[in-house]
Amino acid sequence: MLKPLNGNVVIEPLEVERKTASGIILTGDMPAETYAEGLVVAAGPGSLDFGGSDRRHEMPVKPGDKVLFMNYGNRPALSQDGKNLIIIEQNEILAIVEEGS
């Protein structure tokens, strides 16, 4: 299991079905989306405060949260336990997706 450090987060990207308004499913080579959804697998303890103290900024996400994050196309992926994972910085997470809202 990966244990991220500081303000890093391990994410399992989720495949989102892409459809046109008329219901046609798009496949093949598509330009990379700006945003992607994923599931938080692990979160670090938070980034250190810039004042030189040992105080950390609280992490806004926890394992199990579904999040919307910046997708930069050619981001390196890791494979662990049959899952494709990425490690991103906390500030790349744009929102927590709340189910049923």
NUKENU-936419 format. One record per atom (N, C-alpha, C): x, y, z; atom name; residue in one letter. Coordinates in pm, whole numbers, plus 50000, padded with zeros to 5 digits. Example, Ala and Ser with C-alpha at 12.3 -4.5 7.8 and 13.67 -1.06 7.14 Angstrom:
# residues 2
<<51319,49431,50780>,'N','A'> <<51230,49550,50780>,'CA','A'> <<51320,49670,50780>,'C','A'> <<51285,49775,50708>,'N','S'> <<51367,49894,50714>,'CA','S'> <<51290,50003,50787>,'C','S'> 
# end
This chain:
# residues 101
<<50084,49881,50000>,'N','M'> <<50000,50000,50000>,'CA','M'> <<50088,50124,50000>,'C','M'> <<50050,50221,49923>,'N','L'> <<50122,50348,49918>,'CA','L'> <<50077,50437,50033>,'C','L'> <<50172,50501,50099>,'N','K'> <<50142,50596,50206>,'CA','K'> <<50198,50731,50162>,'C','K'> <<50111,50820,50110>,'N','P'> <<50160,50948,50059>,'CA','P'> <<50213,51038,50170>,'C','P'> <<50308,51121,50134>,'N','L'> <<50368,51214,50229>,'CA','L'> <<50312,51353,50210>,'C','L'> <<50321,51434,50314>,'N','N'> <<50280,51575,50312>,'CA','N'> <<50141,51594,50252>,'C','N'> <<50128,51681,50153>,'N','G'> <<49997,51713,50095>,'CA','G'> <<49966,51633,49970>,'C','G'> <<50022,51513,49957>,'N','N'> <<49995,51429,49840>,'CA','N'> <<49879,51335,49865>,'C','N'> <<49812,51297,49755>,'N','V'> <<49694,51211,49762>,'CA','V'> <<49706,51103,49655>,'C','V'> <<49678,50978,49692>,'N','V'> <<49675,50867,49596>,'CA','V'> <<49530,50854,49548>,'C','V'> <<49513,50858,49415>,'N','I'> <<49380,50856,49352>,'CA','I'> <<49371,50737,49257>,'C','I'> <<49256,50672,49258>,'N','E'> <<49223,50573,49155>,'CA','E'> <<49129,50643,49057>,'C','E'> <<49179,50680,48938>,'N','P'> <<49092,50748,48841>,'CA','P'> <<48974,50661,48802>,'C','P'> <<48858,50723,48787>,'N','L'> <<48737,50652,48747>,'CA','L'> <<48710,50674,48600>,'C','L'> <<48669,50568,48532>,'N','E'> <<48632,50579,48392>,'CA','E'> <<48493,50640,48385>,'C','E'> <<48482,50748,48311>,'N','V'> <<48352,50813,48294>,'CA','V'> <<48307,50789,48151>,'C','V'> <<48185,50735,48137>,'N','E'> <<48132,50711,48003>,'CA','E'> <<48106,50843,47934>,'C','E'> <<48154,50855,47813>,'N','R'> <<48137,50980,47738>,'CA','R'> <<48029,50962,47634>,'C','R'> <<47924,51043,47645>,'N','K'> <<47812,51037,47552>,'CA','K'> <<47784,51175,47496>,'C','K'> <<47734,51174,47375>,'N','T'> <<47685,51299,47317>,'CA','T'> <<47543,51322,47368>,'C','T'> <<47488,51439,47341>,'N','A'> <<47351,51470,47384>,'CA','A'> <<47250,51373,47325>,'C','A'> <<47281,51317,47206>,'N','S'> <<47187,51224,47143>,'CA','S'> <<47208,51079,47189>,'C','S'> <<47306,51055,47279>,'N','G'> <<47325,50921,47334>,'CA','G'> <<47432,50839,47267>,'C','G'> <<47507,50895,47173>,'N','I'> <<47615,50821,47107>,'CA','I'> <<47734,50814,47201>,'C','I'> <<47786,50693,47224>,'N','I'> <<47901,50675,47312>,'CA','I'> <<48028,50700,47231>,'C','I'> <<48112,50789,47283>,'N','L'> <<48236,50825,47215>,'CA','L'> <<48350,50737,47265>,'C','L'> <<48432,50685,47173>,'N','T'> <<48547,50602,47209>,'CA','T'> <<48666,50647,47127>,'C','T'> <<48778,50576,47146>,'N','G'> <<48896,50605,47065>,'CA','G'> <<48977,50720,47120>,'C','G'> <<49060,50776,47032>,'N','D'> <<49149,50885,47072>,'CA','D'> <<49073,51015,47083>,'C','D'> <<49056,51058,47207>,'N','M'> <<48991,51186,47232>,'CA','M'> <<49091,51273,47304>,'C','M'> <<49083,51403,47287>,'N','P'> <<49174,51490,47360>,'CA','P'> <<49154,51472,47511>,'C','P'> <<49262,51488,47586>,'N','A'> <<49253,51473,47731>,'CA','A'> <<49160,51579,47789>,'C','A'> <<49074,51535,47877>,'N','E'> <<48982,51627,47943>,'CA','E'> <<49061,51713,48042>,'C','E'> <<49008,51826,48074>,'N','T'> <<49072,51913,48171>,'CA','T'> <<49050,51863,48312>,'C','T'> <<48934,51799,48337>,'N','Y'> <<48900,51749,48469>,'CA','Y'> <<48873,51601,48461>,'C','Y'> <<48893,51531,48574>,'N','A'> <<48865,51388,48581>,'CA','A'> <<48810,51357,48720>,'C','A'> <<48743,51243,48733>,'N','E'> <<48692,51198,48862>,'CA','E'> <<48776,51081,48910>,'C','E'> <<48786,51069,49040>,'N','G'> <<48861,50959,49097>,'CA','G'> <<48820,50933,49240>,'C','G'> <<48869,50821,49292>,'N','L'> <<48841,50779,49427>,'CA','L'> <<48969,50792,49509>,'C','L'> <<48962,50860,49623>,'N','V'> <<49079,50876,49709>,'CA','V'> <<49110,50742,49775>,'C','V'> <<49231,50693,49753>,'N','V'> <<49276,50566,49811>,'CA','V'> <<49351,50592,49942>,'C','V'> <<49434,50697,49942>,'N','A'> <<49511,50734,50061>,'CA','A'> <<49544,50882,50053>,'C','A'> <<49557,50945,50170>,'N','A'> <<49591,51087,50177>,'CA','A'> <<49703,51106,50278>,'C','A'> <<49795,51196,50245>,'N','G'> <<49904,51226,50337>,'CA','G'> <<49854,51303,50458>,'C','G'> <<49945,51335,50551>,'N','P'> <<49906,51405,50674>,'CA','P'> <<49879,51554,50655>,'C','P'> <<49907,51607,50538>,'N','G'> <<49888,51750,50511>,'CA','G'> <<50022,51818,50494>,'C','G'> <<50024,51927,50419>,'N','S'> <<50150,51997,50394>,'CA','S'> <<50190,52078,50516>,'C','S'> <<50321,52097,50532>,'N','L'> <<50373,52173,50645>,'CA','L'> <<50348,52321,50626>,'C','L'> <<50328,52390,50736>,'N','D'> <<50310,52535,50736>,'CA','D'> <<50442,52600,50695>,'C','D'> <<50435,52710,50621>,'N','F'> <<50555,52777,50572>,'CA','F'> <<50633,52852,50681>,'C','F'> <<50579,52865,50799>,'N','G'> <<50645,52942,50905>,'CA','G'> <<50760,52869,50971>,'C','G'> <<50795,52751,50927>,'N','G'> <<50904,52676,50988>,'CA','G'> <<50860,52592,51107>,'C','G'> <<50733,52596,51138>,'N','S'> <<50683,52515,51249>,'CA','S'> <<50649,52375,51199>,'C','S'> <<50614,52289,51292>,'N','D'> <<50574,52153,51256>,'CA','D'> <<50424,52144,51234>,'C','D'> <<50356,52259,51229>,'N','R'> <<50212,52260,51210>,'CA','R'> <<50178,52221,51066>,'C','R'> <<50075,52139,51048>,'N','R'> <<50034,52093,50916>,'CA','R'> <<49896,52149,50881>,'C','R'> <<49875,52171,50753>,'N','H'> <<49743,52211,50705>,'CA','H'> <<49657,52085,50698>,'C','H'> <<49536,52094,50747>,'N','E'> <<49446,51978,50750>,'CA','E'> <<49411,51935,50607>,'C','E'> <<49410,51803,50584>,'N','M'> <<49372,51750,50454>,'CA','M'> <<49221,51757,50438>,'C','M'> <<49172,51809,50325>,'N','P'> <<49028,51820,50305>,'CA','P'> <<48963,51690,50258>,'C','P'> <<49043,51591,50222>,'N','V'> <<48990,51465,50171>,'CA','V'> <<49038,51349,50255>,'C','V'> <<48964,51239,50246>,'N','K'> <<48999,51117,50318>,'CA','K'> <<48976,50997,50225>,'C','K'> <<49035,50882,50256>,'N','P'> <<49011,50764,50173>,'CA','P'> <<48861,50736,50159>,'C','P'> <<48821,50705,50036>,'N','G'> <<48681,50677,50007>,'CA','G'> <<48608,50793,49944>,'C','G'> <<48664,50916,49954>,'N','D'> <<48600,51032,49892>,'CA','D'> <<48611,51024,49740>,'C','D'> <<48502,51059,49672>,'N','K'> <<48503,51072,49526>,'CA','K'> <<48534,51219,49497>,'C','K'> <<48634,51244,49412>,'N','V'> <<48679,51382,49390>,'CA','V'> <<48688,51415,49242>,'C','V'> <<48686,51544,49214>,'N','L'> <<48709,51599,49081>,'CA','L'> <<48847,51664,49087>,'C','L'> <<48936,51627,48993>,'N','F'> <<49073,51679,48998>,'CA','F'> <<49120,51722,48860>,'C','F'> <<49227,51801,48859>,'N','M'> <<49286,51846,48733>,'CA','M'> <<49349,51726,48663>,'C','M'> <<49320,51712,48534>,'N','N'> <<49373,51601,48455>,'CA','N'> <<49470,51656,48352>,'C','N'> <<49595,51619,48364>,'N','Y'> <<49697,51670,48274>,'CA','Y'> <<49738,51571,48166>,'C','Y'> <<49650,51482,48125>,'N','G'> <<49675,51394,48012>,'CA','G'> <<49779,51287,48033>,'C','G'> <<49905,51320,48023>,'N','N'> <<50012,51220,48029>,'CA','N'> <<50068,51202,48169>,'C','N'> <<49984,51201,48268>,'N','R'> <<50027,51184,48407>,'CA','R'> <<50071,51039,48427>,'C','R'> <<50188,51016,48489>,'N','P'> <<50233,50878,48509>,'CA','P'> <<50142,50804,48606>,'C','P'> <<50113,50680,48574>,'N','A'> <<50025,50597,48658>,'CA','A'> <<50105,50482,48717>,'C','A'> <<50063,50440,48834>,'N','L'> <<50123,50325,48901>,'CA','L'> <<50020,50214,48901>,'C','L'> <<50067,50090,48905>,'N','S'> <<49974,49978,48914>,'CA','S'> <<50002,49906,49045>,'C','S'> <<49898,49893,49127>,'N','Q'> <<49913,49823,49255>,'CA','Q'> <<49784,49747,49285>,'C','Q'> <<49798,49622,49319>,'N','D'> <<49683,49535,49349>,'CA','D'> <<49580,49536,49236>,'C','D'> <<49626,49542,49111>,'N','G'> <<49538,49539,48996>,'CA','G'> <<49466,49670,48969>,'C','G'> <<49502,49776,49040>,'N','K'> <<49439,49907,49020>,'CA','K'> <<49540,50005,48962>,'C','K'> <<49494,50091,48872>,'N','N'> <<49577,50199,48822>,'CA','N'> <<49561,50317,48916>,'C','N'> <<49672,50368,48967>,'N','L'> <<49671,50476,49064>,'CA','L'> <<49758,50591,49017>,'C','L'> <<49726,50710,49062>,'N','I'> <<49810,50827,49039>,'CA','I'> <<49831,50897,49173>,'C','I'> <<49939,50972,49182>,'N','I'> <<49965,51053,49301>,'CA','I'> <<49960,51199,49258>,'C','I'> <<49874,51276,49324>,'N','I'> <<49861,51417,49292>,'CA','I'> <<49878,51500,49418>,'C','I'> <<49900,51628,49398>,'N','E'> <<49909,51719,49512>,'CA','E'> <<49768,51760,49555>,'C','E'> <<49754,51788,49682>,'N','Q'> <<49625,51827,49739>,'CA','Q'> <<49562,51943,49662>,'C','Q'> <<49642,52040,49619>,'N','N'> <<49586,52158,49552>,'CA','N'> <<49537,52131,49410>,'C','N'> <<49558,52010,49358>,'N','E'> <<49504,51974,49227>,'CA','E'> <<49361,51921,49236>,'C','E'> <<49314,51897,49358>,'N','I'> <<49177,51851,49380>,'CA','I'> <<49086,51973,49379>,'C','I'> <<48986,51970,49292>,'N','L'> <<48896,52083,49275>,'CA','L'> <<48772,52075,49362>,'C','L'> <<48721,51953,49384>,'N','A'> <<48596,51938,49459>,'CA','A'> <<48579,51795,49506>,'C','A'> <<48502,51779,49613>,'N','I'> <<48457,51648,49657>,'CA','I'> <<48318,51628,49598>,'C','I'> <<48298,51515,49531>,'N','V'> <<48169,51485,49468>,'CA','V'> <<48080,51417,49572>,'C','V'> <<47970,51484,49608>,'N','E'> <<47878,51427,49705>,'CA','E'> <<47765,51357,49631>,'C','E'> <<47747,51231,49661>,'N','E'> <<47643,51151,49596>,'CA','E'> <<47505,51196,49640>,'C','E'> <<47409,51193,49548>,'N','G'> <<47272,51226,49580>,'CA','G'> <<47239,51374,49587>,'C','G'> <<47334,51459,49543>,'N','S'> <<47303,51602,49545>,'CA','S'> <<47275,51654,49408>,'C','S'> 
# end
